[in-house]
């Protein structure tokens, strides 16, 4: 049950040099990985999060129950919602993704990976097909800019979760297709989708519903796994931003304005969703609101709601949409 937070408490950053990724060291853990192929300019960018390969166990072929039968989730608890044409809408509770980080599923005939990186607050859904091959993703135990590094079990290539791109191995440079999905409260999903499905509780021995990162999103700086440059414009490192492409809108601005239409999208904010990274019980987290991003035709647009430091790390030349 060790998570990245456990490793941080134990090490207090003192092992960072020893735990830096080195192909000669990691080869025994990932024997199929072709470390000669990489887009990472410096191996020192990659750190061990503590648990090794599959120490945080990804899930495959999860079970689901009707939304009307779900009694464990609090009304304000966050879920990742996936609504695909030809399939009943599905909700993936963050209370489970906090402990597993990746769910390999198939929805409407499409193999998908539902992902959540607690250290970046990044919740993304990807199509698992790459060059005609269906990949199955696991958690490598490695971090880059505090973001989860995933790996595929077929080639053991490494993938950066926040950008959905292969960074080590034969799939270096390959890009996963991000699907429209969003994080919202359980009550929002259930009210809109009374006939929807919700992922059932996994059978692993985990403290589902508990937040192992208490008050993380109130910190001035990320945990010591991140040593990069902090965001510009005086934006707090752990402020949430909405990323669409290479543009980022501070959630604080959206909460104040309610709705913003810019750069070809309309972004709305509505209260009622608990932070998964605040209180000891996720259901008791402070209200951070729900974001929806739609295009001019009203269709949902792929996006992410992540911490400002992570956006700046992966899009250093991105555009900050600060308004007036």
C-alpha positions as CSV (number, residue, x, y, z in Angstrom):
1,X,0.0,0.0,0.0
2,X,3.0,2.3,-0.2
3,X,2.3,5.4,-2.3
4,X,4.5,8.2,-3.5
5,X,3.7,10.1,-0.3
6,X,5.0,7.3,1.9
7,X,8.3,7.4,0.1
8,X,8.5,11.1,0.5
9,X,7.9,10.9,4.2
10,X,10.6,8.2,4.6
11,X,13.2,9.8,2.5
12,X,12.5,13.6,3.0
13,X,14.2,14.0,-0.3
14,X,17.5,12.6,1.0
15,X,17.7,9.7,-1.5
16,X,16.9,11.7,-4.6
17,X,20.4,11.3,-6.1
18,X,20.5,7.6,-5.5
19,X,17.0,7.1,-6.9
20,X,17.5,8.9,-10.1
21,X,16.8,6.8,-13.2
22,X,19.8,5.2,-14.8
23,X,19.2,2.8,-17.7
24,X,21.8,0.5,-16.4
25,X,20.0,0.3,-13.1
26,X,16.4,0.1,-14.5
27,X,17.2,-2.5,-17.1
28,X,16.7,-5.4,-14.7
29,X,13.2,-4.1,-13.7
30,X,12.2,-3.4,-17.3
31,X,14.2,-6.0,-19.4
32,X,12.2,-5.3,-22.6
33,X,12.6,-1.5,-22.6
34,X,14.9,-0.1,-25.3
35,X,16.6,2.6,-23.3
36,X,18.6,3.6,-26.4
37,X,15.5,5.4,-27.6
38,X,14.3,8.3,-25.6
39,X,13.1,11.9,-25.8
40,X,14.3,12.7,-22.3
41,X,17.3,15.0,-22.6
42,X,18.7,14.2,-19.1
43,X,18.1,10.9,-17.2
44,X,18.2,13.0,-14.0
45,X,14.8,14.3,-14.8
46,X,13.4,10.9,-13.9
47,X,13.1,9.9,-10.2
48,X,11.8,6.9,-8.4
49,X,8.6,7.6,-6.5
50,X,9.4,4.8,-4.0
51,X,7.3,1.9,-5.1
52,X,8.8,-0.1,-7.9
53,X,7.2,-1.4,-11.1
54,X,3.5,-2.2,-10.3
55,X,4.0,-1.2,-6.7
56,X,0.9,0.8,-7.4
57,X,-1.2,-1.8,-9.2
58,X,-3.1,-0.6,-12.3
59,X,-6.5,-2.3,-12.9
60,X,-7.8,-4.1,-15.9
61,X,-11.4,-5.1,-16.9
62,X,-13.0,-3.4,-13.9
63,X,-16.5,-4.3,-12.7
64,X,-19.4,-1.8,-12.8
65,X,-22.7,-1.5,-10.9
66,X,-25.8,0.6,-11.7
67,X,-25.5,4.2,-10.5
68,X,-28.7,3.8,-8.5
69,X,-27.1,1.0,-6.5
70,X,-24.0,2.9,-5.4
71,X,-24.2,3.8,-1.7
72,X,-20.5,4.3,-0.8
73,X,-19.7,7.5,-2.6
74,X,-20.3,10.9,-1.0
75,X,-22.3,13.3,-3.1
76,X,-19.4,15.7,-3.6
77,X,-16.7,13.0,-4.3
78,X,-15.0,13.4,-7.6
79,X,-15.3,10.9,-10.4
80,X,-13.9,10.8,-14.0
81,X,-16.8,10.7,-16.4
82,X,-16.6,9.0,-19.8
83,X,-19.6,9.3,-22.1
84,X,-19.1,7.6,-25.4
85,X,-21.6,7.2,-28.2
86,X,-23.3,3.8,-28.2
87,X,-22.4,3.1,-24.6
88,X,-24.0,3.8,-21.2
89,X,-22.0,6.6,-19.4
90,X,-19.4,5.4,-16.9
91,X,-18.0,7.0,-13.8
92,X,-14.6,6.1,-12.4
93,X,-14.3,7.3,-8.8
94,X,-11.2,9.1,-7.8
95,X,-11.3,7.2,-4.4
96,X,-10.2,4.1,-6.4
97,X,-7.9,5.9,-8.9
98,X,-6.0,7.5,-6.0
99,X,-4.7,4.0,-5.1
100,X,-4.4,2.5,-8.6
101,X,-3.8,5.5,-10.9
102,X,-4.6,3.6,-14.1
103,X,-7.7,1.6,-15.2
104,X,-7.5,-0.4,-18.5
105,X,-11.0,-0.7,-19.8
106,X,-13.0,-1.1,-23.0
107,X,-15.9,1.2,-23.7
108,X,-18.1,1.1,-26.8
109,X,-15.5,-1.2,-28.4
110,X,-12.7,1.3,-27.7
111,X,-9.8,0.2,-25.5
112,X,-9.2,3.0,-23.0
113,X,-6.9,3.9,-20.2
114,X,-8.4,6.0,-17.4
115,X,-5.6,7.7,-15.6
116,X,-5.1,9.9,-12.5
117,X,-1.8,11.3,-11.2
118,X,-2.5,12.6,-7.6
119,X,0.8,14.6,-7.5
120,X,-0.3,16.7,-10.5
121,X,-4.1,16.3,-10.1
122,X,-4.1,15.2,-13.8
123,X,-7.0,13.0,-14.8
124,X,-6.9,11.9,-18.5
125,X,-8.5,9.2,-20.6
126,X,-6.6,7.8,-23.6
127,X,-7.4,5.4,-26.4
128,X,-5.0,2.5,-25.8
129,X,-4.4,1.8,-29.5
130,X,-1.0,2.7,-31.0
131,X,0.0,1.8,-34.6
132,X,-2.7,-0.9,-34.7
133,X,-1.7,-2.5,-31.4
134,X,-3.7,-2.4,-28.2
135,X,-1.5,-1.6,-25.2
136,X,-2.1,-2.3,-21.6
137,X,-0.7,0.2,-19.2
138,X,0.8,-0.1,-15.8
139,X,2.4,2.2,-13.2
140,X,6.2,2.2,-13.6
141,X,6.9,3.8,-10.2
142,X,8.9,6.6,-11.9
143,X,8.1,10.3,-11.9
144,X,9.1,13.1,-14.1
145,X,8.2,16.6,-13.0
146,X,6.2,14.9,-10.3
147,X,4.0,13.3,-13.0
148,X,3.4,9.6,-13.3
149,X,5.4,7.7,-15.8
150,X,3.3,4.9,-17.2
151,X,4.6,1.9,-19.1
152,X,2.9,-0.5,-21.6
153,X,3.2,-4.2,-20.9
154,X,3.6,-5.1,-24.5
155,X,6.9,-3.3,-25.2
156,X,7.7,-1.8,-21.8
157,X,8.0,1.6,-23.4
158,X,7.6,4.5,-20.9
159,X,4.8,7.1,-21.3
160,X,4.4,10.5,-19.7
161,X,0.9,10.6,-18.3
162,X,0.3,14.4,-18.5
163,X,1.2,14.6,-22.2
164,X,0.2,11.1,-23.3
165,X,3.5,10.7,-25.1
166,X,6.1,7.9,-25.2
167,X,9.3,9.1,-23.7
168,X,11.5,5.9,-23.5
169,X,11.5,2.8,-25.7
170,X,10.3,1.8,-29.1
171,X,7.2,4.0,-28.7
172,X,9.3,7.2,-28.0
173,X,7.5,10.1,-29.7
174,X,4.2,8.2,-30.2
175,X,1.2,10.1,-28.9
176,X,-1.9,8.6,-27.3
177,X,-5.2,10.0,-28.4
178,X,-6.9,11.8,-25.6
179,X,-10.7,11.3,-25.3
180,X,-13.2,13.8,-24.1
181,X,-13.7,13.2,-20.3
182,X,-14.0,15.3,-17.3
183,X,-14.0,15.3,-13.5
184,X,-17.2,16.0,-11.7
185,X,-19.0,15.2,-8.4
186,X,-20.7,11.9,-8.0
187,X,-24.0,13.7,-7.5
188,X,-23.6,15.5,-10.8
189,X,-23.0,12.3,-12.7
190,X,-25.8,10.4,-11.0
191,X,-28.3,13.1,-11.5
192,X,-27.5,13.4,-15.2
193,X,-27.2,9.7,-15.7
194,X,-29.7,7.8,-13.6
195,X,-29.2,4.7,-15.8
196,X,-25.4,5.1,-15.9
197,X,-22.7,2.8,-14.5
198,X,-20.1,3.4,-11.8
199,X,-16.9,1.4,-11.3
200,X,-17.3,-1.0,-8.5
201,X,-14.9,-1.2,-5.6
202,X,-11.8,-3.2,-6.5
203,X,-10.9,-6.2,-4.4
204,X,-7.5,-4.9,-3.3
205,X,-6.8,-4.2,0.4
206,X,-6.8,-0.4,0.2
207,X,-8.3,2.4,2.3
208,X,-10.7,3.5,-0.4
209,X,-12.2,6.9,0.3
210,X,-9.1,8.1,2.3
211,X,-6.8,10.7,0.9
212,X,-3.1,9.8,1.6
213,X,-2.1,13.3,0.4
214,X,-3.8,15.4,3.1
215,X,-3.6,19.2,2.4
216,X,-1.3,18.6,-0.6
217,X,-3.1,21.2,-2.8
218,X,-2.7,23.8,-0.1
219,X,1.1,23.6,-0.1
220,X,3.3,26.4,-1.4
221,X,5.5,23.9,-3.3
222,X,5.0,20.4,-4.6
223,X,6.6,17.5,-2.8
224,X,10.4,17.2,-3.2
225,X,10.0,15.0,-6.3
226,X,9.7,18.3,-8.2
227,X,12.7,20.6,-8.5
228,X,11.7,22.5,-11.7
229,X,10.8,26.1,-12.3
230,X,7.7,27.4,-10.6
231,X,4.9,29.0,-12.6
232,X,5.1,32.7,-13.8
233,X,2.7,35.6,-13.2
234,X,2.6,34.9,-9.4
235,X,0.4,31.9,-9.9
236,X,0.7,29.5,-7.0
237,X,2.4,26.2,-7.8
238,X,-0.5,24.1,-6.7
239,X,-3.3,26.3,-8.2
240,X,-5.5,24.3,-10.6
241,X,-5.5,25.4,-14.2
242,X,-7.5,24.1,-17.1
243,X,-5.3,23.1,-20.0
244,X,-6.7,22.9,-23.5
245,X,-3.9,22.2,-26.0
246,X,-1.0,24.4,-24.9
247,X,-3.2,27.1,-23.3
248,X,-4.0,27.2,-19.6
249,X,-6.9,29.1,-17.7
250,X,-6.5,29.5,-14.0
251,X,-9.5,27.9,-12.2
252,X,-9.6,30.9,-9.9
253,X,-10.5,33.1,-12.9
254,X,-13.2,30.6,-14.1
255,X,-14.7,30.4,-10.6
256,X,-15.0,34.2,-10.5
257,X,-16.4,34.6,-14.0
258,X,-18.5,31.4,-14.2
259,X,-18.0,30.9,-17.9
260,X,-15.3,32.0,-20.4
261,X,-15.4,31.8,-24.2
262,X,-12.0,32.1,-25.7
263,X,-9.7,30.5,-28.2
264,X,-12.5,28.5,-29.8
265,X,-13.8,26.9,-26.6
266,X,-16.3,27.7,-23.8
267,X,-15.2,26.8,-20.3
268,X,-17.7,26.7,-17.5
269,X,-17.2,26.3,-13.7
270,X,-19.9,25.2,-11.2
271,X,-19.4,24.5,-7.5
272,X,-20.1,21.2,-5.8
273,X,-17.1,19.0,-6.4
274,X,-14.7,18.1,-3.5
275,X,-10.9,18.3,-3.9
276,X,-9.4,14.8,-3.7
277,X,-6.2,16.2,-2.2
278,X,-7.4,18.2,0.7
279,X,-9.2,16.5,3.7
280,X,-8.3,13.1,5.1
281,X,-11.6,11.8,3.7
282,X,-12.0,12.7,0.0
283,X,-15.7,13.3,0.5
284,X,-14.9,16.1,3.0
285,X,-12.5,18.0,0.7
286,X,-13.1,21.7,0.1
287,X,-15.2,22.7,-3.0
288,X,-13.0,23.1,-6.1
289,X,-15.8,23.0,-8.6
290,X,-16.5,21.2,-11.8
291,X,-15.0,22.2,-15.2
292,X,-16.6,21.5,-18.5
293,X,-15.0,22.5,-21.8
294,X,-17.0,22.5,-25.0
295,X,-16.5,23.7,-28.6
296,X,-18.7,25.9,-30.7
297,X,-21.1,23.1,-31.4
298,X,-21.5,22.3,-27.7
299,X,-19.4,19.1,-27.9
300,X,-17.0,18.2,-25.0
301,X,-13.4,18.9,-25.7
302,X,-10.4,16.9,-24.4
303,X,-8.7,18.9,-21.6
304,X,-7.1,18.5,-18.2
305,X,-7.4,20.2,-14.9
306,X,-3.9,20.0,-13.4
307,X,-1.6,21.9,-11.1
308,X,0.1,25.1,-12.4
309,X,3.6,23.8,-11.8
310,X,2.9,20.7,-13.9
311,X,1.5,22.7,-16.8
312,X,4.5,25.0,-16.7
313,X,6.9,22.1,-16.6
314,X,5.5,20.3,-19.7
315,X,4.4,23.5,-21.6
316,X,7.1,26.0,-20.6
317,X,6.2,28.1,-23.7
318,X,2.4,27.7,-23.3
319,X,0.0,30.6,-23.2
320,X,-1.5,31.7,-19.9
321,X,-5.1,32.8,-20.4
322,X,-5.2,35.3,-17.5
323,X,-8.0,37.6,-18.8
324,X,-8.0,41.3,-18.0
